[in-house]
Amino acid sequence: MREEANASLPQIGQAMGGRDHTTVIHACEKVAQLLQTDNQFRSRVFRAKDMIFN
């Protein structure tokens, strides 16, 4: 949501059930880490993006 929709941290938090922006920051950092280190996770993310945008 942050990259593709250019949503703010509070907007993302609200969409995810009223989460705090600090929780969103942690989640963004975790996803970035997993994209670099976990090939299976990266593949799943790319497939999901492909399904959404194509």
Long-range contacts (C-beta under 8 A, 24 or more apart in sequence): 2-28, 4-49, 4-52
